[in-house]
Amino acid sequence: MTLDNLTHHFLIASPNMPDERFAQTLVYICRHDKHGVLGLVVNRPILEARVGQLLENLDIDVSDQSVMQDLALDGGPVYPEVGFVLHTGQPTWASSFAISENVCITTSKDILERIAAGEGVGHYHLCLGHASWFKGQLEKEINQGDWLVSPGDLSLLFEIPFEERWRHAAQKIGVDLDFLSDDIGHA
């Protein structure tokens, strides 16, 4: 696998992740280009941050009551006050771009209004904050064993329970995290 473009891939934090902020995280890469990498942590729900309440705090009327129970995610340590909507569908919103054939990221209020009404969005995660790496930084972290890489997968992204995603992603690439050690290869 080449590390040139990891867009629509997962980063699986190794059990020996040196940065505690990313311990046992699963990060979905939204953009990887010549400027660096932007990703969203997709397995850390914020138990006190219900999507419905966040939308009401933005003066958005919530008519779809199921949204009231949806949990927002801790998308990463960078700009935790900024929301990103990771969703299925096409980039038809005011500030939206496609990540893959059926996954987009949107930062505009129009998608939040549609979510509140229960319209226009199939699967979604409202992520607060993001993770980012400058050019070459992520590749270095992968090479030193901080991250494992797995191809993108809609089921893992939107259907597997949050608490199972980290291990499930590793199992998909044949890795048992309980047996992964930083001592591998040392005599």
N, C-alpha and C positions, 0 to 999 in steps of 0.2 A: 504494500500500500504506500502511496506517495503522500507526503505531508503538505503538498503544495496547496491543496484546496480541500479543507475538511467541512465545508458547508454541507448541511444536512447529514452530519455525523454526530455521534455522542462521544463525549469524554467521560470516562468512568474513572473516578478518583481511585488510585491504588490505596490499599490498606495502609501504606506507609506515607501517604500524602503529608508533606512537611507543613503545608499551610492549613491550619485548623479551620479556617473559614470554608474550606472545600472538603473537609473530611466526609467521606461516604456520600459524595454528591454525584449526580448525573447531570452533565451539562450538555444542552443541545446547541450545536454551532449554527448560528443564523447567518453569519457572514465571515468569510475568510478570504482576504484579498491582499494586495500589496501594502495596504496600510496597517493590517493587523487582523485581529479576530474579535468578534462579538458573539457571546453565547449567553444562554439563559439556563439557570439551574432549574430543573423540572421535577425535583423530588423533595422539595422542602416547603410544605404548606405552612402558612402563617396562621396558627390556630385562632388568633384573635382578630384576623383580618378577613371578614366575609365580603365577597364581591358586592353583594347587594348593599351593604352598609357603606362601602367605599364609593359606590355609584351615587347613593343618596347624599353622601358628603360633598359630592361634586354637583349637587342639585340636579341630578338625573332621576326622573321618575322611574321607579322599578315596577313594572306590571307583571313580569314573569316571576312568580314567587320562588321557583326553583333556584333562581340566581341568588336569592337571599342566603342560601346555605352553601353555595360554592365558596371554596377557600381560595384566597389569593396565594401566590407563591413568592418565596424569597428568591428572586431571580439572580441575585448576586450582590456583591458589596459595593458596586459602583452606582452612584446616583440612586439610592434606595427610595427616594421620593418620586422617581419617574416610573410611570407604568408602561408596560409593553404587553400587547395582546398577541399571543402566539396562537394561531388558529388555522383550521382547515379552510379550504376555499381558495378564492382568487383574490389578487390585490386590487380590489375595487373601491377601497376606502381612500379618504383624502391623503393620508400619510401611511402608505402601505407598500411593502415590496415582497415579492415571491422569494421563498427560500428553496422550495422544490416544486414539483408539479402540483401538489395539493396542500402545501404548508406555506403560510405567510406570517409576517410580523407587521403589526399596525400600531401606531402611536397616537392616532387622532381620536377626537371625542365622538365622531360619528359612529364608530364601531361600538363604543360603550353604550350609546343610546339604543342601538339595535339589540345588543345583548340584554339590556334592561327590559326590552320589549319581547324578548324571546324570538327574535327574527334575524335571519340572514347569516347566522354563524352556526356551523355544525358543532365541532369540538373546539374548545378554547381553553387557554390558561391566561389569567391576568397575573403578570409577573411584575413585582416591584423591585427595581434595580436590575443590574446586569453584570456580567463578567466580561472583562476585555483583556487582551494581551497586545502589546506592541509587536511590530514586525519581528519575527524570529523568536520571540519569547516562548510561545506555546510549543513550537517545535523543539526547543531546548528542554522544556519541562517533560515532553513526551519521551525524548531520548534519554533523560535521566531517570525515567521510570515513574514519574508522578502520575501519569495518566495512561489509561488504555483507551483504544479507539474502536468504535463499533459503528457500522452503517446506520443511517437514520431508519426509523421504523415507526409508522403511525400508531400501531397498537401499543408499543412501549411508550410513546409520547403522550397518548391520550387515554388509554384504557387500563393499563396495569396500575394497581393501587400504588400510591406514592411510596409507601414504606417498602415495597417490593422491587422498585425500579432499579436501584443500584445493583443488587445481586442478579436480578433478571438480565440486565444488560450484559453483565460479565458472563453469565451462563450462556447467553446467545453466541458468544465468541469462544466458548469452551474453557472459560476460566472459573475456577472455584476460588473465590476470594479468601476463604478460610485457609487455603493452602498456599496462597501467594505470599512470598516473603522477599525481603530485600537481601537475603543471604544467598539467593539463587546465583550460581556461577562462581561462588567463592569457595576456595578449598580450605 
